[in-house]
Amino acid sequence: MRPYTVLGRRYYPKEVFLGETMYGVASWYGPDFHGKQTSSGEQYNMYALTAAHKTWPMNTLVRVRNLDNGRSCVVRINDRGPFVKARIIDCSYAAGKRLGLDRSGTAHVKLEVVGFAGKAYGKKAPTSHTAKRSAGSTLLRGYGTIALQAGAFSSADAAKRLANYLSEHYPGLQSVAVVKSKKAGDPVPYKVRLAGFGTANAARSFAQREGLHAFVVKE
């Protein structure tokens, strides 16, 4: 999630939410990259359903819908790119073939976040209403000392936006905070945390159950 520079341009990876969408042009990449290392450290496998995105988190599951022919498939982000103007995602050969990109080369697409860390929510991501309803019965209501860190930002405003989102969608949790790091020179000093879990296992179970891209920290 650290910022990086390619061809003189600075990119800032960002947290995303279930149901978040993006529209633009998709492309595909294949044999020339097969077996080479991706930005995530994995070897690129042109026959797997993966993709490259400039800023969305690694291991995010994304439904790509080709708006030119109606085809769609779900891919897992494991690489960065494409670094071409107007293109928003670079699909693997296998994904590109399912979408019809192997014939057209590029297409206008809609991206939709459908899951994290290998867990998808099916064809329809939960609405804010269903997310609130499930949260009310699963959260520990702010009494523990374990937290989930959901994001780290260089901007306080960006951190507050994520904190506000979490507060709205998970009202059962009493403490959603923006904590400023005391570490000198920290490039992302503003940490967004969901607090109040009694144990690390409870926090991990909640993150997995709710599809949150977060890790456990002690308050």
Order of alpha helices (4+ residues) and beta strands (2+ residues): beta-beta-beta-beta-beta-beta-beta-alpha-alpha-beta-beta-alpha-beta-alpha-beta-beta-alpha-beta
